[in-house]
Amino acid sequence: IAAAETETIAELVEPLHASDMGDVLEALDKEDRLRLIALLGERFDFSALTEVDETVRDEVMDNLSNAEIARGVSGLDSDDAVYILEDIEGADREEILAQMPAFERLSLKRSLDFPEESAGRRMQTDFIAIPPFWTVGQTIDYLRSEKDLPDEFYQIYVVDPSYTVLGILPLDKLLRSQRTVRVETLMNTNFIQVSAEEDQEEAARDFERYDLVEVPVVDANKRLVGVLTIDDIVDVIQEEASEDIRRMAGVGDEEISDKVTGAVRSRATWLFINMITATLASVVIGFFDATIEQMVALAVLMPIVAAMGGNAGTQTMTITVRALAMRELDSFKLRRLITREIVVGLINGLIFAVLIGIITAVRFANPSLGVVIALAIVVNFLFAGSAGVLIPIAFNKAKIDPAVASSTFVMTITDVVGFFAFLLLAGLWFGLF
Amino acid sequence: IAAAETETIAELVEPLHASDMGDVLEALDKEDRLRLIALLGERFDFSALTEVDETVRDEVMDNLSNAEIARGVSGLDSDDAVYILEDIEGADREEILAQMPAFERLSLKRSLDFPEESAGRRMQTDFIAIPPFWTVGQTIDYLRSEKDLPDEFYQIYVVDPSYTVLGILPLDKLLRSQRTVRVETLMNTNFIQVSAEEDQEEAARDFERYDLVEVPVVDANKRLVGVLTIDDIVDVIQEEASEDIRRMAGVGDEEISDKVTGAVRSRATWLFINMITATLASVVIGFFDATIEQMVALAVLMPIVAAMGGNAGTQTMTITVRALAMRELDSFKLRRLITREIVVGLINGLIFAVLIGIITAVRFANPSLGVVIALAIVVNFLFAGSAGVLIPIAFNKAKIDPAVASSTFVMTITDVVGFFAFLLLAGLWFGLF
């Protein structure tokens, strides 16, 4: 990327969609990235920054002056502008806002006043609102003459003078109707609206459930303040699912563009907790060191009992965590799920108890050892099934995200119960105490 | 649900959205569910069946005659009709189709001919196509006079006589323009179209990437055959994420409404594989039984080495699997990820090696044992980092879903390497062989 090539590069890059431009930025290394943006200058479209990982975005923002950011952000849709500004700290953010046109500044400030991850933060503040007594003809004439319309819109909001939403008019309905029809007779009055304070994930549920494309967002006084569109919600849904997967694996909010230090830090917490629980399991084994000394086969076999239980527990836990995340569980289904999981645990426990019992009896030419490991597996599977379903439910009740916390607890239980049950039963059976 | 109450129930249930009706069906037990549907008779809206779990849907379909299904399905949008019909087997499906109006039959048959989970299966075959020489006025007049339009639509397709898509006209653009403007000057010619054969997940990527609401679906001859809408894609995205989570935990395509037998079966496969790998790890320990006999502390400590490695491996694997699923990895990012994961593994390995080494040295009053476990942990973390990133990539290259297969392999490697490294190093250090 040499300075002389500015024009060529600008021509190459300008027709790109923001997503593609985002990819270009991510693929470049830090210096080239900043040089490209500097080269493009005013021609750089800030919406590309909404399509890159946070790490990349932060880097770019750190290297732009507040005036440049203010200019770039002014050109964006309000939801994209908020997305970029919400990561910028206090004083800088104020300075950037101060350099923007008054109307935009006010609407961005209002969005930024709503809580993080709320519908108010994600909403688009440009929308079309009309009074109920307008006719189809008046509405179309208004759309034809008004120059300052949102870039894209799918429905029109019918409001009273205080901006309370009376109904929603999808564009196709407007187009199918004769010019003389009044919009209040056409509008859909049975509609969903979300509160600006509401969590974006709750709003996403409504979109999924009712197959929506756009919903009105209202403030505490039920006045229309913006609209949420499906493209932002798709990102929320995607992000939420990824978050659940990452949390269950103990990698927090890590992104693949995170630096080594960030990844080390985000994972160390979970590894630290795992160290404590693994030590706990090890202490349990320590109680039985005399038993193991007398019969070393126990040490050879005990990881099988723990591993199988851990696996069964993870299966149950995953089903439960996912069902909780998707709000699939009412109290009736919850009871059914708990029963089912314990029964499934018991049945799979019996199946694998028999299999592993036989393998063990043959391998060590010791039928009693087979019986002992089989019993320990049934016990551990029962605990695994119960813990796998009850622990996520308990966390959910306590308003703790079950995706984060359940895994450690379930694995600790299956490890401890697995080692304890197997070594205790073996000690008793073979009279090793 | 008594027969006398038919009217009351019908009145209660009719205003419900399909999703809510689906919830009602899921909450009822089998007999009540079937009785409710029988009571409603022709008033039962089949779209509720697209909102319930497969198990519930299958049960209901088994209890309805083919004639009833044909009637119910005729009333649906083509994508919902396909969704219900695709789960019905050969002869029954033919019979149902035979009882439907000719035009609908043909379009459903064509959709059903596309591969499972393809864009062709998910598409809506109702759409509005107009020639490029029409004006805005002509188009609006057509929409006002034509009675047989899709229920909802967001854009109009401009096509040539062979139904090749020339451009897309969003409704808002149509509404903003004067009646005399020709649509070919308004239409968006830089658009995305998907092939009907294409996997629905690929199509979902396009929606996410380019913030689309509707895309045209074309056949092998590039002729417009249907449209994919965002509401179906939201379900695809949601389902795909759930699938990844479930696969990583080894619970396959299980749903919470699955019966005990289904759950037992879907999980047993994974547990069986886990049994084999756990046995493999146990065989590795078996090599060292004489070593353990001489120093039982090794048996007490070895699960810590394996558990920590397993955890680190799962973290790396999750990041990699998710990045692959989201198509976030080009070859450049891939190289960067591999390096990063191995470095992160090494650093976290060193951190926890020191911690666990000190704890062990103190606990067993044996500094040498602390050094040995520390060394084993560093080795295992290095293997965990490498396996966690390389195994999913290898599976992905071999066109195997890394979400399904990686977990077992990574855990096997961290278990085997953990036990082997620790017991071997201890044996050598303390001269126990």
Contacts between the chains, C-beta under 8 A, distances in Angstrom:
chain1	res1	chain2	res2	distance
A	17	B	209	7.9
A	17	B	210	6.0
A	19	B	209	4.7
A	19	B	210	6.4
A	23	B	330	8.0
A	26	B	333	7.5
A	27	B	330	6.8
A	27	B	332	5.8
A	27	B	333	7.6
A	140	B	175	6.0
A	143	B	172	7.8
A	143	B	175	4.6
A	143	B	176	5.2
A	144	B	175	7.5
A	144	B	176	6.0
A	144	B	177	6.9
A	144	B	178	6.2
A	149	B	172	7.6
A	149	B	176	6.6
A	152	B	170	6.7
A	152	B	172	6.1
A	153	B	172	5.1
A	154	B	154	5.9
A	154	B	171	7.5
A	154	B	172	7.4
A	154	B	213	6.9
A	170	B	152	6.7
A	171	B	154	7.5
A	171	B	171	3.9
A	171	B	172	6.3
A	171	B	175	6.3
A	172	B	143	7.8
A	172	B	149	7.6
A	172	B	152	6.1
A	172	B	153	5.1
A	172	B	154	7.4
A	172	B	171	6.3
A	174	B	175	6.9
A	175	B	140	6.0
A	175	B	143	4.7
A	175	B	144	7.5
A	175	B	171	6.3
A	175	B	174	7.0
A	175	B	175	7.0
A	176	B	143	5.2
A	176	B	144	5.9
A	176	B	149	6.7
A	177	B	144	6.9
A	178	B	144	6.2
A	207	B	234	6.7
A	208	B	234	5.5
A	208	B	235	7.3
A	208	B	238	6.4
A	209	B	17	7.8
A	209	B	19	4.7
A	210	B	17	6.0
A	210	B	19	6.3
A	211	B	231	3.6
A	211	B	234	7.7
A	212	B	231	7.7
A	213	B	154	6.9
A	213	B	213	6.1
A	213	B	230	6.5
A	213	B	231	7.6
A	230	B	213	6.5
A	230	B	230	5.2
A	230	B	234	7.4
A	231	B	211	3.7
A	231	B	212	7.7
A	231	B	213	7.6
A	233	B	234	7.7
A	234	B	207	6.7
A	234	B	208	5.5
A	234	B	211	7.7
A	234	B	230	7.4
A	234	B	233	7.7
A	234	B	234	6.6
A	234	B	237	6.6
A	235	B	208	7.3
A	237	B	234	6.6
A	237	B	237	5.9
A	237	B	238	6.1
A	237	B	241	7.7
A	238	B	208	6.4
A	238	B	237	6.1
A	238	B	241	7.2
A	238	B	326	7.7
A	241	B	237	7.8
A	241	B	238	7.2
A	241	B	241	3.1
A	241	B	242	7.3
A	241	B	244	7.8
A	241	B	245	7.4
A	242	B	241	7.3
A	242	B	322	5.7
A	242	B	326	7.3
A	244	B	241	7.9
A	244	B	245	6.4
A	245	B	241	7.4
A	245	B	244	6.5
A	245	B	245	5.4
A	245	B	248	7.1
A	245	B	318	6.2
A	245	B	322	5.7
A	246	B	318	6.2
A	246	B	319	7.4
A	246	B	322	6.9
A	248	B	245	7.2
A	248	B	249	7.9
A	248	B	318	7.8
A	249	B	248	7.9
A	249	B	314	5.2
A	249	B	315	5.6
A	249	B	317	7.6
A	249	B	318	3.5
A	249	B	319	8.0
A	250	B	311	6.8
A	250	B	314	7.5
A	250	B	315	5.8
A	251	B	315	4.8
A	251	B	318	5.8
A	251	B	319	5.8
A	254	B	319	6.4
A	256	B	319	6.3
A	256	B	323	4.8
A	256	B	328	5.9
A	256	B	329	7.5
A	256	B	333	6.7
A	256	B	337	5.9
A	257	B	333	7.9
A	260	B	340	5.7
A	260	B	343	5.2
A	260	B	344	5.7
A	260	B	347	7.0
A	263	B	340	6.6
A	263	B	344	4.7
A	264	B	344	5.5
A	264	B	347	5.0
A	264	B	348	5.8
A	264	B	351	7.7
A	267	B	312	7.3
A	267	B	315	5.1
A	267	B	344	7.0
A	267	B	348	6.1
A	268	B	348	6.0
A	268	B	351	6.5
A	270	B	311	7.0
A	270	B	315	7.1
A	271	B	308	6.6
A	271	B	311	5.9
A	271	B	312	6.5
A	271	B	315	7.9
A	271	B	348	6.0
A	271	B	352	6.0
A	272	B	352	7.9
A	274	B	307	6.4
A	274	B	308	6.3
A	274	B	311	4.7
A	275	B	304	7.6
A	275	B	308	6.5
A	275	B	352	6.2
A	275	B	355	6.6
A	275	B	356	6.4
A	277	B	307	8.0
A	278	B	303	6.5
A	278	B	304	4.5
A	278	B	307	4.2
A	278	B	308	6.3
A	279	B	304	6.5
A	279	B	359	6.9
A	281	B	303	5.9
A	281	B	304	7.9
A	281	B	307	7.5
A	282	B	300	5.5
A	282	B	301	6.1
A	282	B	303	6.1
A	282	B	304	5.3
A	285	B	299	6.6
A	285	B	300	4.7
A	285	B	303	7.0
A	286	B	300	4.8
A	289	B	296	4.7
A	289	B	297	7.3
A	289	B	299	7.5
A	289	B	300	6.1
A	292	B	292	7.5
A	292	B	296	5.2
A	292	B	299	5.1
A	292	B	300	7.9
A	293	B	293	7.1
A	293	B	296	4.7
A	296	B	289	4.7
A	296	B	292	5.2
A	296	B	293	4.8
A	296	B	299	7.6
A	297	B	289	7.3
A	298	B	299	8.0
A	299	B	285	6.6
A	299	B	289	7.5
A	299	B	292	5.2
A	299	B	296	7.6
A	299	B	298	8.0
A	299	B	299	3.6
A	299	B	302	7.8
A	300	B	282	5.5
A	300	B	285	4.7
A	300	B	286	4.8
A	300	B	289	6.1
A	300	B	292	7.9
A	301	B	282	6.1
A	302	B	299	7.9
A	302	B	303	7.9
A	303	B	278	6.5
A	303	B	281	5.9
A	303	B	282	6.1
A	303	B	285	7.0
A	303	B	302	7.9
A	303	B	303	6.3
A	303	B	306	6.9
A	303	B	415	7.2
A	303	B	419	7.7
A	304	B	275	7.6
A	304	B	278	4.4
A	304	B	279	6.5
A	304	B	281	7.8
A	304	B	282	5.3
A	306	B	303	7.0
A	307	B	274	6.4
A	307	B	277	7.9
A	307	B	278	4.2
A	307	B	281	7.4
A	307	B	415	7.4
A	308	B	271	6.6
A	308	B	274	6.3
A	308	B	275	6.5
A	308	B	278	6.3
A	311	B	250	6.8
A	311	B	270	7.0
A	311	B	271	5.9
A	311	B	274	4.7
A	312	B	267	7.3
A	312	B	271	6.5
A	314	B	249	5.2
A	314	B	250	7.5
A	315	B	249	5.6
A	315	B	250	5.8
A	315	B	251	4.8
A	315	B	267	5.1
A	315	B	270	7.1
A	315	B	271	7.9
A	317	B	249	7.6
A	318	B	245	6.2
A	318	B	246	6.2
A	318	B	248	7.8
A	318	B	249	3.6
A	318	B	251	5.8
A	319	B	246	7.4
A	319	B	249	8.0
A	319	B	251	5.8
A	319	B	254	6.4
A	319	B	256	6.4
A	322	B	242	5.8
A	322	B	245	5.7
A	322	B	246	6.9
A	323	B	256	4.8
A	326	B	238	7.7
A	326	B	242	7.3
A	328	B	256	5.8
A	329	B	256	7.4
A	330	B	27	6.8
A	332	B	27	5.8
A	333	B	26	7.5
A	333	B	27	7.5
A	333	B	256	6.7
A	333	B	257	8.0
A	337	B	256	5.9
A	340	B	260	5.7
A	340	B	263	6.6
A	343	B	260	5.2
A	344	B	260	5.7
A	344	B	263	4.7
A	344	B	264	5.5
A	344	B	267	7.0
A	347	B	260	7.0
A	347	B	264	5.0
A	348	B	264	5.8
A	348	B	267	6.1
A	348	B	268	6.0
A	348	B	271	6.0
A	351	B	264	7.7
A	351	B	268	6.4
A	352	B	271	5.9
A	352	B	272	7.9
A	352	B	275	6.2
A	355	B	275	6.6
A	356	B	275	6.4
A	359	B	279	6.8
A	415	B	303	7.3
A	415	B	307	7.4
A	419	B	303	7.7
